[in-house]
Amino acid sequence: MALKTTIIKRFGVMTVAKFGTVIGAIYGLIWGILVAVLGAGFASSMGMGALGATGVGAAAIVVGLILGAILGFIFGAIGAFIYNVVLGLIGGIEMDLEIME
């Protein structure tokens, strides 16, 4: 196995934004589930009943998923853009990659 030194010069903004969308959606889904569980308990303690608690839970999951995806896309694109600007000034990041044969 040989090591090869590679320099990362630029990231594709849309590629990183798409990756951010998927990661953001996953985090948003997890957040939504947590809010749904906690919010359902709170809603039922406020006298909303099972139907109200279910509605709060479902809304939290949907909003978390959508908001996470949108924010993941936006921050992924901004992060990649800033990364590319900085790398244009300093020349890149050097990495050692292992080549499998």
C-alpha positions as CSV (number, residue, x, y, z in Angstrom):
1,M,0.0,0.0,0.0
2,A,1.5,3.3,-1.1
3,L,0.8,6.7,0.3
4,K,0.0,9.5,-2.2
5,T,0.0,13.1,-1.2
6,T,-3.0,15.0,-2.6
7,I,-4.0,18.7,-2.3
8,I,-7.7,19.7,-2.1
9,K,-8.0,22.9,-4.0
10,R,-11.8,23.4,-4.2
11,F,-15.1,21.8,-3.1
12,G,-18.2,21.8,-5.4
13,V,-20.6,24.2,-3.7
14,M,-23.7,22.3,-4.9
15,T,-22.3,18.9,-3.9
16,V,-21.6,20.1,-0.4
17,A,-25.0,21.8,-0.2
18,K,-26.7,18.5,-1.2
19,F,-24.7,16.6,1.4
20,G,-25.7,19.3,3.9
21,T,-29.3,18.8,2.9
22,V,-29.2,15.1,3.7
23,I,-27.3,15.5,7.0
24,G,-29.6,18.4,8.0
25,A,-32.7,16.4,7.2
26,I,-31.4,13.5,9.4
27,Y,-30.6,15.9,12.3
28,G,-34.0,17.6,11.8
29,L,-35.8,14.3,11.9
30,I,-34.0,13.3,15.1
31,W,-34.8,16.8,16.6
32,G,-38.5,16.4,15.4
33,I,-38.8,13.0,17.1
34,L,-37.4,14.4,20.4
35,V,-39.7,17.4,20.3
36,A,-42.6,15.1,19.4
37,V,-42.0,12.8,22.4
38,L,-41.5,15.7,24.8
39,G,-44.2,17.8,23.2
40,A,-46.7,15.0,23.3
41,G,-46.3,14.7,27.0
42,F,-46.6,18.4,27.5
43,A,-49.7,18.6,25.2
44,S,-51.4,15.8,27.1
45,S,-50.6,17.4,30.4
46,M,-52.2,20.7,29.2
47,G,-55.4,18.8,28.6
48,M,-55.2,18.6,24.8
49,G,-55.8,14.8,24.8
50,A,-54.3,12.1,22.7
51,L,-55.3,13.7,19.4
52,G,-53.7,17.0,20.2
53,A,-50.6,15.3,21.4
54,T,-50.4,13.3,18.1
55,G,-50.9,16.5,16.1
56,V,-48.1,18.3,18.0
57,G,-45.8,15.3,17.5
58,A,-46.5,14.9,13.8
59,A,-46.0,18.6,13.1
60,A,-42.7,18.6,15.0
61,I,-41.4,15.8,12.9
62,V,-42.4,17.3,9.6
63,V,-41.2,20.8,10.5
64,G,-37.9,19.4,11.9
65,L,-37.3,17.4,8.7
66,I,-38.1,20.3,6.3
67,L,-36.3,22.9,8.4
68,G,-33.2,20.7,8.8
69,A,-33.0,20.0,5.1
70,I,-33.3,23.7,4.2
71,L,-30.8,24.9,6.8
72,G,-28.4,22.1,5.8
73,F,-28.5,23.2,2.2
74,I,-28.0,26.8,3.0
75,F,-25.2,26.3,5.5
76,G,-23.5,23.6,3.3
77,A,-23.4,26.0,0.4
78,I,-22.2,28.9,2.5
79,G,-19.5,26.7,4.1
80,A,-18.2,25.4,0.8
81,F,-18.1,28.9,-0.7
82,I,-16.2,30.2,2.2
83,Y,-13.9,27.2,2.1
84,N,-13.2,27.8,-1.6
85,V,-12.4,31.5,-1.0
86,V,-10.0,30.7,1.9
87,L,-8.3,27.9,-0.1
88,G,-7.8,30.4,-3.0
89,L,-5.8,32.5,-0.6
90,I,-3.7,29.9,1.1
91,G,-3.4,27.3,-1.7
92,G,-5.2,24.2,-0.5
93,I,-5.1,21.5,2.2
94,E,-2.6,18.7,1.8
95,M,-3.8,15.1,2.5
96,D,-2.0,11.8,2.5
97,L,-4.2,9.1,0.8
98,E,-3.5,5.4,1.0
99,I,-3.7,3.7,-2.4
100,M,-5.2,0.1,-2.2
101,E,-4.0,-2.3,-4.8
